[in-house]
C-alpha cells in the first residue's frame, strides 16, 4: 500500500486523491490538499519508488494505476482524482483500467502520449551528490547547482532527501531503468466516459493542440483549461489559480 497523508475528514462527497509527478512526493501537495480539504477529505500519496512508499523494480503505468486503485478501494471505493505529470499518466491509466473507482478526473499538464525528451539528467545529478558531505539541505542544493540544476529544482529535489540516513527517498536505479516507460504511455484499451479536466500551464509545451485528438479518443468528455503565467509546475507556480480551477470543476 502506498504511503498516504490525510487532510480533513470524510464527508458525503467522495474523497479526493492526489498523485504527484516524477521525483515528487505527497508532501509537495500539502498546501493545496489542505485548502481543498475544507469541503471533503483529501488524500495525497507517495507514488511507488518515491517518498515513504515501497520500492519496486517495476515502474510502469499499469502498476502505478493498480497502486492508486488499491488506495481508493481502501478509502471507500470511489474518489475524484488529481494527477500531475507522471501522476497524471497514472491517473489516466487508473480511469482507463479501473473506471468504476473514479468519479471525476483532473489531469495536470500531461497528455496520454509518449514524449521524446527524458528526465534522466536529474537522476545523474542526484547520483553525483556526495551525501557523505551533506549536513543540511543547502549542502545538497549547492552540489546540485554545480551539476547545472536550476534553483527551483534544487529545492524540489532535496525535499526527497533523508538527511539523517544520508540517502535519497527516491529509487533512482529503478526510475532510471524504467525511464522509457515513464516517458511513454500504454497503448490500447477502451475509453473512459467520465468527466475529465485537462488543466495545463499556458507557458508549458506538454499539452499541445495536436494532443487534443488523442485525449478525446480516450476521454470523450474531456474539457480543457489553461492557467495563465504557469509552466509545467502549474500547481507550484500558481497554486491559488490551480486550486480554484480544480475546485470549480470538481464541484460543477
FIRO-244084 format. One record per residue (C-alpha): chain; x, y, z. Coordinates in nm, 2 decimals, always signed. Example, Ala and Ser with C-alpha at 12.3 -4.5 7.8 and 13.67 -1.06 7.14 Angstrom:
! residues 2
- kette, east, north, up
- A, +1.23, -0.45, +0.78
- A, +1.37, -0.11, +0.71
***
This chain:
! residues 252
- kette, east, north, up
- A, +0.00, +0.00, +0.00
- A, +0.12, +0.35, -0.09
- A, +0.21, +0.59, +0.19
- A, -0.08, +0.84, +0.24
- A, -0.12, +1.18, +0.40
- A, -0.48, +1.26, +0.50
- A, -0.62, +1.61, +0.51
- A, -0.97, +1.67, +0.66
- A, -1.23, +1.42, +0.75
- A, -1.47, +1.21, +0.54
- A, -1.79, +1.38, +0.41
- A, -2.08, +1.28, +0.19
- A, -1.86, +1.40, -0.11
- A, -1.62, +1.14, -0.25
- A, -1.26, +1.19, -0.13
- A, -1.00, +1.35, -0.35
- A, -0.69, +1.15, -0.43
- A, -0.37, +1.34, -0.54
- A, -0.09, +1.17, -0.74
- A, +0.23, +1.37, -0.77
- A, +0.48, +1.37, -1.06
- A, +0.82, +1.23, -1.11
- A, +1.07, +1.30, -0.82
- A, +0.79, +1.44, -0.62
- A, +0.61, +1.33, -0.30
- A, +0.28, +1.37, -0.12
- A, +0.43, +1.65, +0.09
- A, +0.47, +1.87, -0.22
- A, +0.09, +1.90, -0.24
- A, +0.03, +1.99, +0.13
- A, -0.08, +2.35, +0.08
- A, -0.33, +2.27, -0.20
- A, -0.45, +1.95, -0.03
- A, -0.52, +2.13, +0.30
- A, -0.71, +2.41, +0.12
- A, -0.93, +2.16, -0.08
- A, -1.00, +1.96, +0.24
- A, -1.24, +2.23, +0.36
- A, -1.51, +2.05, +0.16
- A, -1.40, +1.69, +0.15
- A, -1.13, +1.45, +0.27
- A, -0.81, +1.48, +0.06
- A, -0.55, +1.20, +0.04
- A, -0.21, +1.28, -0.11
- A, +0.00, +0.97, -0.18
- A, +0.37, +0.89, -0.23
- A, +0.39, +0.70, -0.56
- A, +0.59, +0.38, -0.56
- A, +0.97, +0.44, -0.56
- A, +0.91, +0.78, -0.41
- A, +0.88, +0.92, -0.05
- A, +0.78, +0.67, +0.21
- A, +0.62, +0.42, -0.03
- A, +0.76, +0.08, -0.12
- A, +1.03, +0.04, -0.38
- A, +0.99, -0.18, -0.68
- A, +1.18, -0.28, -0.99
- A, +0.86, -0.21, -1.19
- A, +0.75, +0.14, -1.26
- A, +0.51, +0.14, -1.55
- A, +0.16, +0.29, -1.56
- A, -0.05, -0.02, -1.52
- A, +0.14, -0.09, -1.20
- A, +0.11, +0.28, -1.08
- A, -0.26, +0.27, -1.16
- A, -0.31, -0.05, -0.96
- A, -0.14, +0.12, -0.66
- A, -0.39, +0.40, -0.68
- A, -0.68, +0.16, -0.72
- A, -0.57, -0.02, -0.40
- A, -0.58, +0.31, -0.22
- A, -0.92, +0.40, -0.35
- A, -1.07, +0.07, -0.25
- A, -0.92, +0.11, +0.10
- A, -1.08, +0.46, +0.14
- A, -1.43, +0.39, +0.02
- A, -1.44, +0.25, -0.33
- A, -1.47, +0.57, -0.53
- A, -1.28, +0.90, -0.55
- A, -1.21, +1.21, -0.75
- A, -0.85, +1.20, -0.87
- A, -0.59, +1.47, -0.95
- A, -0.27, +1.37, -1.11
- A, +0.03, +1.59, -1.22
- A, +0.27, +1.48, -1.50
- A, +0.37, +1.12, -1.42
- A, +0.09, +1.11, -1.16
- A, -0.14, +1.24, -1.44
- A, -0.05, +0.95, -1.66
- A, -0.10, +0.71, -1.37
- A, -0.44, +0.87, -1.30
- A, -0.54, +0.84, -1.67
- A, -0.44, +0.48, -1.67
- A, -0.64, +0.43, -1.34
- A, -0.95, +0.57, -1.51
- A, -0.90, +0.36, -1.82
- A, -0.83, +0.03, -1.63
- A, -1.03, +0.08, -1.31
- A, -1.30, +0.32, -1.43
- A, -1.56, +0.24, -1.17
- A, -1.33, +0.37, -0.90
- A, -1.30, +0.73, -1.05
- A, -1.58, +0.98, -1.04
- A, -1.40, +1.29, -1.18
- A, -1.05, +1.32, -1.32
- A, -0.82, +1.62, -1.33
- A, -0.50, +1.58, -1.53
- A, -0.24, +1.85, -1.47
- A, -0.01, +1.94, -1.76
- A, +0.03, +1.60, -1.93
- A, -0.12, +1.41, -2.23
- A, -0.17, +1.04, -2.29
- A, +0.12, +1.03, -2.54
- A, +0.49, +0.93, -2.55
- A, +0.73, +1.22, -2.50
- A, +1.06, +1.25, -2.68
- A, +1.26, +1.40, -2.40
- A, +1.39, +1.23, -2.09
- A, +1.44, +1.33, -1.72
- A, +1.74, +1.11, -1.67
- A, +1.97, +1.41, -1.64
- A, +1.82, +1.48, -1.29
- A, +1.89, +1.12, -1.18
- A, +2.25, +1.17, -1.29
- A, +2.27, +1.49, -1.09
- A, +2.13, +1.34, -0.77
- A, +2.36, +1.04, -0.80
- A, +2.65, +1.28, -0.83
- A, +2.58, +1.44, -0.49
- A, +2.83, +1.32, -0.23
- A, +2.59, +1.25, +0.05
- A, +2.87, +1.20, +0.30
- A, +2.94, +1.57, +0.27
- A, +2.58, +1.67, +0.32
- A, +2.48, +1.80, +0.67
- A, +2.19, +2.02, +0.56
- A, +1.97, +2.05, +0.25
- A, +2.16, +2.36, +0.14
- A, +2.48, +2.15, +0.11
- A, +2.30, +1.92, -0.14
- A, +2.15, +2.21, -0.32
- A, +2.50, +2.36, -0.37
- A, +2.62, +2.03, -0.52
- A, +2.32, +2.01, -0.75
- A, +2.39, +2.36, -0.86
- A, +2.74, +2.25, -0.98
- A, +2.55, +1.99, -1.19
- A, +2.36, +2.26, -1.36
- A, +2.03, +2.21, -1.18
- A, +1.82, +2.53, -1.16
- A, +1.75, +2.68, -0.82
- A, +1.38, +2.59, -0.81
- A, +1.45, +2.22, -0.89
- A, +1.73, +2.21, -0.63
- A, +1.48, +2.28, -0.36
- A, +1.23, +2.04, -0.51
- A, +1.47, +1.75, -0.53
- A, +1.61, +1.80, -0.18
- A, +1.26, +1.76, -0.03
- A, +1.32, +1.39, -0.11
- A, +1.65, +1.38, +0.08
- A, +1.66, +1.17, +0.41
- A, +1.93, +1.38, +0.59
- A, +1.98, +1.16, +0.90
- A, +2.02, +0.85, +0.68
- A, +2.21, +1.03, +0.41
- A, +2.01, +0.88, +0.13
- A, +1.75, +0.98, -0.13
- A, +1.39, +0.87, -0.07
- A, +1.38, +0.80, -0.45
- A, +1.46, +0.47, -0.60
- A, +1.70, +0.62, -0.86
- A, +1.81, +0.29, -1.00
- A, +1.45, +0.18, -1.08
- A, +1.34, +0.52, -1.21
- A, +1.64, +0.53, -1.44
- A, +1.58, +0.18, -1.57
- A, +1.21, +0.25, -1.63
- A, +1.25, +0.60, -1.78
- A, +1.14, +0.49, -2.13
- A, +0.81, +0.36, -1.98
- A, +0.77, +0.68, -1.76
- A, +0.81, +0.90, -2.07
- A, +0.57, +0.67, -2.27
- A, +0.21, +0.58, -2.23
- A, +0.04, +0.24, -2.27
- A, -0.15, +0.19, -2.59
- A, -0.48, +0.02, -2.65
- A, -0.77, -0.02, -2.41
- A, -1.12, +0.13, -2.41
- A, -1.21, +0.49, -2.34
- A, -1.33, +0.63, -2.01
- A, -1.65, +0.84, -2.04
- A, -1.64, +1.02, -1.71
- A, -1.59, +1.39, -1.66
- A, -1.23, +1.49, -1.70
- A, -1.04, +1.82, -1.70
- A, -0.71, +1.86, -1.87
- A, -0.56, +2.16, -1.69
- A, -0.23, +2.29, -1.83
- A, +0.01, +2.57, -1.78
- A, -0.03, +2.84, -2.05
- A, +0.35, +2.86, -2.08
- A, +0.41, +2.49, -2.09
- A, +0.46, +2.28, -2.40
- A, +0.35, +1.94, -2.25
- A, -0.01, +1.96, -2.38
- A, -0.01, +2.08, -2.74
- A, -0.30, +2.13, -2.98
- A, -0.21, +1.81, -3.16
- A, -0.26, +1.62, -2.83
- A, -0.63, +1.70, -2.82
- A, -0.74, +1.43, -3.06
- A, -0.56, +1.15, -2.86
- A, -0.70, +1.29, -2.54
- A, -1.06, +1.30, -2.67
- A, -1.02, +0.95, -2.82
- A, -0.96, +0.81, -2.46
- A, -1.16, +1.07, -2.26
- A, -1.46, +1.18, -2.48
- A, -1.59, +1.42, -2.20
- A, -1.26, +1.60, -2.17
- A, -1.26, +1.97, -2.10
- A, -0.95, +2.19, -2.15
- A, -0.83, +2.49, -1.95
- A, -0.50, +2.68, -1.90
- A, -0.35, +2.85, -1.60
- A, -0.21, +3.19, -1.73
- A, +0.15, +3.26, -1.65
- A, +0.23, +2.90, -1.54
- A, +0.46, +2.64, -1.69
- A, +0.47, +2.26, -1.63
- A, +0.48, +2.30, -1.25
- A, +0.15, +2.49, -1.26
- A, +0.03, +2.38, -0.91
- A, +0.35, +2.52, -0.75
- A, +0.38, +2.83, -0.97
- A, +0.01, +2.94, -0.94
- A, -0.14, +2.74, -0.65
- A, -0.44, +2.96, -0.60
- A, -0.54, +2.96, -0.96
- A, -0.48, +2.58, -0.98
- A, -0.69, +2.53, -0.67
- A, -0.97, +2.75, -0.80
- A, -0.99, +2.57, -1.14
- A, -0.98, +2.23, -0.97
- A, -1.24, +2.32, -0.72
- A, -1.48, +2.46, -0.98
- A, -1.46, +2.15, -1.19
- A, -1.50, +1.90, -0.91
- A, -1.80, +2.09, -0.77
- A, -1.97, +2.15, -1.10
***
